[in-house]
Amino acid sequence: MFKHLLVPLDGSHLAESVLPLAGFLAVKLGASITLIHVIEHNAPQEVHGERHLTDPEEAYAYLEQLSEQSLPAGVAVERHVHTAEVNNVARSIVEHADELEPDLILLCTHGSSGVKGMLIGSIAQQVIGMGSTPVLLIHPPEKPQDSFTCRQILVPMDGNAEHEQSLPVALMLAQACHTRLHLLVVVPTLSTLKPDRAATGKLLPATMMALLNITEESAQDYLRDKLDQLHSSNVPITAEVQRGDVPSEIVAVANRINADMIVLGTHGRAGAGAFWEGSVGPKLPGMTGIPLLFIPIQTGDNPGTSG
């Protein structure tokens, strides 16, 4: 499914944090990699405390060096420098994604400044918001890493069949990487209900509690059905239901099972801020350093392809 990986780089060591994971996936999936650098108009002299690459020849040499020294031998690597200066680097990368047609885009959140600086109104919002290409977000590790391995993948689910589009992708990754899958459904408590249901919970707490208990029982049945359906996949799969705040429980379970990746579906919809309003996905990058793979959910109103 993922046969072409697009890796935007800005010349910083932080951005290069995606390379071990990109190399790992390229080897396991037999995928090619395209490294891309966009020349920014009136670029700052430094990016993330390092000298900004503004010369096309220097940028190409930089990408060539990375492809030779930081990626596994045998992986097909293309290098692309967009030499025409652009005012909006994020938009340029989105346009290159449309042109180059990658199956997966890998982005770094750039550490402490990343969640607001990189995501809100920037690359990830535009790419995920258009709902066309899966995006893998990587938080730079505290210490540089030369390699990546994957032993456990967490797949948050909510029982909605439409949202299960992340599951085949996670299963494919688990088969290719010889890793385990863990399915998770989080049922809220009275204190963690969304605002639109919290008012009802305050007015009718006993009724709402009964509904939540029924929801938990349904979630258990749902996961048992999924385990039965996936029994022949030859992938070790476990599942559980938790109660509480959805993003907090996702992170807690991911930490407890030592997940190496979290795969979840998201409604990618064009329009400013559409993805980020009222969704679990946008909260997770600021709560965990585990790589997050966002799979756009395709509906009848959003007929794009997801790799």
Buried (B, 14 or more C-beta within 10 A) or exposed (E): BBEBBBBBBBBBEBBBBBBBBBBBBBBBBEBBBBBBBBBBEEBEEEBBEEEBBBEBEEBBBBBEEBBEEBBBEEBEBBBBBBEEBBEBBBBBBBBBBEEBEBBBBBBBBBBEEBBEBBBEBBBBBBBBBBBBBBBBBBBBEEEEEEEBEBEBBBBBBBBEEEBBBBBEBBBBBBBBBEBBBBBBBBBBBBEBBEEEBBEEBEEEEEEBEEBBEEBBEBBBEBBEEBBEEBEEEEBEBEBBBBBBBBBBBBBBBBEEBEBBBBBBBBBBBEEEEBBBEEBBBBBBBBBBBBBBBBBBBBEEEBEEEBB
